[in-house]
């Protein structure tokens, strides 16, 4: 199973390499956009997805020539916001963000949109998984977590997304790989998950590093490990799972999308403006300072990446009994 996880991150790396030599398409629709653009974020304000997209929105005005307004549409583990994106008027004035959970929801939630209802625009970047604990647990390592979880199956309460969300998939992967069982409690976004962890309502959480790093530095939370092959640039003091003897590599990602049916010239204009935004040195600096890695890819590379990620993740979901609908077999 670990080889499959490694191949997922390898897919991201290959896509980034391909994007490094790609150039954005020239926008044919020079009269577009002529009004503000709405950017739907399917998560609560204050979390990593919201923060990253607000950085995009602020920087994109320079490259698109119009304001970009972020609208938070949390609910159903990201499904409500994704539905709002997919059902929007395909005129190019409504775009949105999806994460890797869009694939899991595709298979696990019969009420969720088929991800093919979405038109990829640009790939934003990837986030490795992470495991964080409340100090009251006494956990200082992954081994501490594993020992406690095995001693009392279901005794540790882990905060995550609803089934299909990125942090839900991360903890499901960890349960499978580490041979443990926890009690999963869903929250509508990373911000309320972190708030619950800080309050001691839950013992652990599997949100990305940027959402907990300051609390870790302040001693309010304890980052136990990063589910990657290298240490996170924001958390150089935190060893990876591999360094701690657990061969698990897994992560999530973010992508900007539009509803299907946007005219080609407008897609080209959005791709060009958003690629310019994500490649802008000032934006990259501000995104890195906030804890986000940026690996911009255009429409063609993003579309290929999405299909490749689906091909790689499906067996993982199937093995974890997370395929409830749209079964490929």
VOGU-3710 file (C-alpha; in Angstrom, 3 decimals, decimal comma):
1> xxxxxxxxxx> 0,000/0,000/0,000  2,880/2,396/0,741  4,108/2,094/-2,842  0,713/3,349/-4,004  0,956/6,323/-1,686  4,459/7,093/-2,914  3,203/6,929/-6,495  0,568/9,560/-5,670  3,256/12,010/-4,594  5,367/10,952/-7,569
11> xxxxxxxxxx> 2,410/11,859/-9,769  2,464/15,349/-8,283  6,208/15,617/-8,887  5,933/14,492/-12,502  3,117/16,935/-13,134  5,127/19,786/-11,630  8,087/18,908/-13,847  5,850/18,892/-16,895  4,396/22,245/-15,906  7,841/23,755/-15,514
21> xxxxxxxxxx> 8,318/23,664/-19,278  4,736/24,559/-20,163  3,683/28,067/-21,144  0,267/29,585/-20,548  -2,094/29,843/-23,484  -2,601/33,306/-24,888  -6,006/34,645/-23,970  -8,151/35,300/-26,996  -10,954/37,017/-25,083  -9,324/40,382/-24,360
31> xxxxxxxxxx> -12,704/41,824/-23,289  -12,916/39,209/-20,546  -13,155/39,607/-17,654  -15,056/42,882/-17,546  -16,586/42,383/-14,082  -15,511/40,921/-10,722  -14,921/37,167/-10,516  -16,325/35,034/-7,696  -14,012/32,408/-6,209  -15,930/29,769/-4,228
41> xxxxxxxxxx> -14,087/28,032/-1,392  -15,971/24,929/-0,158  -14,622/25,374/3,376  -14,979/27,694/6,352  -13,149/30,995/6,661  -9,820/30,870/8,449  -8,580/27,454/7,330  -5,740/26,690/4,964  -7,902/26,484/1,855  -9,539/29,804/2,666
51> xxxxxxxxxx> -6,214/31,484/3,451  -4,514/30,217/0,299  -7,399/31,309/-1,931  -7,586/34,755/-0,355  -3,912/35,159/-1,213  -4,741/34,126/-4,781  -7,702/36,493/-4,950  -5,653/39,444/-3,754  -2,830/38,792/-6,209  -5,034/37,848/-9,183
61> xxxxxxxxxx> -6,571/41,295/-9,607  -3,254/42,518/-11,007  -3,209/39,783/-13,659  -6,917/39,473/-14,460  -7,709/43,172/-14,345  -10,761/42,664/-12,122  -11,377/42,030/-8,404  -11,676/38,406/-7,300  -14,144/37,934/-4,455  -13,843/34,887/-2,182
71> xxxxxxxxxx> -17,119/33,281/-1,100  -17,054/30,520/1,518  -19,576/27,720/0,942  -18,842/25,052/3,591  -20,997/21,987/4,088  -21,078/18,219/3,591  -17,312/17,858/3,681  -16,803/20,198/0,723  -19,648/18,769/-1,373  -21,909/21,823/-1,074
81> xxxxxxxxxx> -19,281/24,265/-2,277  -18,233/21,939/-5,071  -21,868/21,685/-6,167  -22,088/25,492/-6,201  -19,071/25,637/-8,504  -20,317/22,909/-10,832  -23,816/24,406/-11,097  -22,700/28,015/-11,625  -23,361/29,823/-14,896  -20,448/28,750/-17,168
91> xxxxxxxxxx> -19,602/32,303/-18,172  -16,196/32,340/-16,509  -17,230/34,713/-13,736  -17,546/31,956/-11,124  -14,593/29,736/-10,383  -13,676/27,734/-7,321  -11,150/25,667/-5,439  -11,200/21,922/-4,918  -8,810/19,707/-3,019  -7,851/16,080/-3,270
101> xxxxxxxxxx> -11,013/15,174/-1,352  -13,029/15,819/-4,501  -11,879/12,408/-5,765  -12,826/10,567/-2,590  -16,243/12,255/-2,458  -16,766/11,212/-6,061  -16,625/7,587/-4,908  -17,887/7,849/-1,355  -20,832/10,248/-1,444  -23,731/9,523/-3,820
111> xxxxxxxxxx> -24,891/13,135/-3,412  -21,530/14,607/-4,341  -20,734/15,855/-7,808  -18,893/13,703/-10,267  -15,540/15,473/-10,473  -15,886/15,406/-14,261  -18,517/18,155/-13,758  -15,585/20,497/-13,132  -13,180/22,102/-15,595  -9,589/22,240/-14,272
121> xxxxxxxxxx> -7,957/25,656/-14,619  -4,671/25,660/-12,696  -2,988/23,425/-10,132  -2,031/25,392/-6,996  0,185/23,008/-5,039  0,426/20,009/-2,726  0,364/19,587/1,062  1,759/16,526/2,848  -0,377/14,944/5,523  0,441/15,533/9,179
131> xxxxxxxxxx> -0,596/14,234/12,601  -1,006/16,690/15,474  -1,920/16,043/19,110  -3,185/18,031/22,088  -0,468/18,327/24,779  -2,759/16,657/27,334  -2,279/13,339/25,517  1,388/13,288/26,429  2,211/12,204/22,868  5,581/13,397/21,574
141> xxxxxxxxxx> 6,032/10,960/18,686  4,134/8,816/16,234  5,118/5,789/18,319  3,287/7,265/21,318  0,157/7,667/19,214  0,398/4,129/17,827  0,950/2,596/21,258  -2,069/4,377/22,756  -4,291/3,642/19,767  -3,453/-0,061/19,867
151> xxxxxxxxxx> -3,951/-0,243/23,625  -7,478/1,158/23,325  -8,955/0,830/19,804  -11,259/3,775/19,131  -10,134/5,519/22,301  -8,387/8,399/20,524  -10,748/10,979/19,014  -9,373/12,395/15,754  -10,746/15,546/14,136  -11,043/15,507/10,360
161> xxxxxxxxxx> -13,275/16,309/7,390  -16,450/14,450/6,695  -15,923/11,133/4,827  -14,176/11,882/1,558  -12,386/15,000/2,746  -8,593/15,226/2,645  -7,927/14,943/6,379  -10,438/12,081/6,625  -8,517/10,210/3,943  -5,220/10,919/5,717
171> xxxxxxxxxx> -6,385/9,413/9,017  -7,972/6,482/7,162  -4,642/5,826/5,452  -2,821/6,052/8,790  -5,266/3,650/10,425  -4,650/1,148/7,648  -0,885/1,561/7,483  -0,262/1,715/11,240  -2,762/-0,977/12,177  -4,752/1,238/14,529
181> xxxxxxxxxx> -8,335/2,394/14,971  -9,473/5,851/16,092  -12,832/7,546/16,503  -13,275/10,047/13,669  -15,184/13,275/14,316  -15,979/15,428/11,246  -15,757/19,225/11,147  -16,640/21,693/8,403  -13,138/22,767/7,519  -9,677/22,935/9,046
191> xxxxxxxxxx> -10,255/26,063/11,146  -12,997/24,508/13,334  -10,974/21,275/13,509  -7,970/23,145/14,893  -10,216/25,092/17,272  -11,611/21,814/18,610  -8,107/20,412/19,054  -6,961/23,520/20,912  -10,000/23,252/23,175  -9,247/19,624/23,953
201> xxxxxxxxxx> -12,516/18,397/22,449  -10,454/15,961/20,357  -7,060/14,416/21,010  -5,556/14,474/17,510  -6,138/15,943/14,061  -4,823/15,300/10,565  -4,902/18,810/9,081  -1,947/20,131/7,033  1,119/21,708/8,630  0,268/25,371/7,814
211> xxxxxxxxxx> -2,924/25,129/9,853  -1,161/24,091/13,063  2,422/25,285/12,771  2,077/28,425/14,891  0,264/26,500/17,626  3,052/23,908/17,512  5,707/26,597/17,843  3,819/28,141/20,772  3,524/24,788/22,514  -0,257/24,751/22,364
221> xxxxxxxxxx> -0,234/21,703/20,073  2,310/18,991/19,246  3,100/18,067/15,651  3,927/14,373/15,907  4,992/13,740/12,332  4,699/14,753/8,693  3,504/12,096/6,237  6,126/12,861/3,608  9,547/11,722/2,440  11,204/14,992/3,545
231> xxxxxxxxxx> 10,655/17,363/6,445  8,253/20,252/5,895  10,020/23,551/5,290  7,921/25,166/8,030  8,544/22,384/10,548  12,178/21,384/10,288  12,089/20,189/13,909  9,394/17,597/13,160  10,632/14,239/11,811  8,721/12,530/9,038
241> xxxxxxxxxx> 6,829/9,285/9,573  9,578/7,552/7,600  12,243/8,916/9,928  10,242/7,531/12,832  10,113/4,070/11,295  6,724/4,187/9,545  6,935/3,966/5,760  3,923/6,123/4,926  3,884/8,989/2,405  0,613/10,718/1,649
251> xxxxxxxxxx> -0,670/14,211/0,950  -3,363/16,453/-0,446  -3,441/19,220/-3,042  -5,445/22,234/-4,214  -6,637/23,174/-7,695  -8,683/26,020/-9,158  -11,556/24,924/-11,369  -14,574/26,249/-13,260  -17,932/24,727/-14,179  -17,998/22,766/-17,406
261> xxxxxxxxxx> -18,977/24,721/-20,500  -16,990/27,943/-20,110  -16,126/29,248/-23,604  -12,615/28,378/-24,753  -11,455/31,980/-25,061  -12,525/32,695/-21,487  -10,854/29,528/-20,221  -7,662/30,678/-21,922  -7,933/34,104/-20,287  -8,483/32,546/-16,851
271> xxxxxxxxxx> -5,621/30,111/-17,328  -3,263/32,852/-18,441  -4,198/35,216/-15,606  -4,125/32,552/-12,893  -0,835/31,047/-14,068  0,665/34,527/-14,060  -0,688/35,018/-10,534  0,736/31,760/-9,185  4,085/32,403/-10,898  4,386/35,981/-9,633
281> xxxxxxxxxx> 7,443/36,120/-7,320  5,627/38,389/-4,873  2,749/35,943/-4,632  5,048/32,931/-4,237  6,877/34,721/-1,436  3,651/35,544/0,409  2,285/32,021/-0,110  5,496/30,428/1,173  5,470/32,756/4,169  1,965/31,494/4,953
291> xxxxxxxxxx> 3,148/27,914/4,669  1,961/26,980/1,184  4,067/25,363/-1,504  3,131/26,589/-4,987  3,540/24,404/-8,098  1,495/26,020/-10,878  0,246/23,886/-13,760  -2,058/24,878/-16,625  -5,273/23,333/-17,900  -3,767/20,447/-19,853
301> xxxxxxxxxx> -1,349/19,383/-17,115  -3,971/19,851/-14,365  -6,491/17,723/-16,255  -3,939/14,953/-16,756  -2,912/15,161/-13,106  -6,513/14,849/-11,921  -7,045/11,669/-13,939  -3,728/10,203/-12,826  -4,502/10,957/-9,174  -7,882/9,259/-9,597
311> xxxxxxxxxx> -6,210/6,184/-11,099  -3,760/6,023/-8,188  -6,143/6,837/-5,320  -9,006/4,561/-6,369  -7,302/1,324/-5,235  -6,530/2,982/-1,882  -10,179/3,946/-1,409  -11,332/0,516/-2,528  -9,051/-1,221/-0,053  -10,322/1,047/2,730
321> xxxxxxxxx> -13,970/0,296/1,916  -14,487/3,951/0,961  -16,010/3,292/-2,480  -19,778/3,568/-2,036  -20,802/4,876/-5,445  -19,466/5,127/-9,027  -17,511/1,923/-8,513  -15,064/1,476/-11,382  -15,122/-2,307/-11,103
//
